[in-house]
Amino acid sequence: METVLNGACLEPIAVHDFSEKILEQLVHFHVMKLSGGFFLWVGSSPVLSNLALAVSSKYDSMPLSALVLGDTSDTTPSSLAQRLTKKTKKQVFVSYNLPMTDSNLALLVENRIKKEMEIHPDKF
């Protein structure tokens, strides 16, 4: 059911959760589908240590990104948000809350997200 506010249709926020064991670590994914984009939280414990935002730009093929919250030396959330925006053409918020103990972990996590997007495109 859509709500109309000042002539604009507002979709309800839809929530989608999934988990997977990746490199012996249980990783949880929480997606909130928003009007025109989505919020993605990735982590193994209930922490929000960072938040990045990426949006498409008509001036550049690479989406623009900004770290709204967190350590600026960790580029993982911003980079992931950019790649997901490029793939979906939507505004993407990402909170990535996993330790950088294994360089393969971020790649495997991103691949799992893309797999979920293929299985459930309506959730993103």
VENVENZI-V987478 format. One record per pair of residues at least 24 apart in sequence whose C-alpha atoms are under 6 Angstrom apart, sorted by sequence separation. I is the first residue (numbers start at 0). J is the second residue. D is the distance in Angstrom with one decimal. If there is no record, write none. Layout:
BEGIN
<<I;J;D> <I;J;D>>
END
This chain:
BEGIN
<<10;34;5.7> <51;76;5.6> <51;77;5.1> <53;80;5.4> <53;81;5.3> <54;90;4.7> <53;90;5.9> <53;91;5.4> <52;91;5.7> <52;92;4.5> <51;92;5.5> <51;93;5.2> <50;93;5.6> <50;94;4.6> <49;94;5.4> <36;89;4.8> <38;91;5.9> <40;93;5.9> <35;89;5.9> <36;90;4.5> <37;91;5.3> <38;92;4.5> <39;93;4.9> <40;94;4.7> <41;95;4.9> <42;96;4.5> <36;91;5.6> <38;93;5.9> <41;96;5.8> <42;97;5.2> <32;123;5.5>>
END
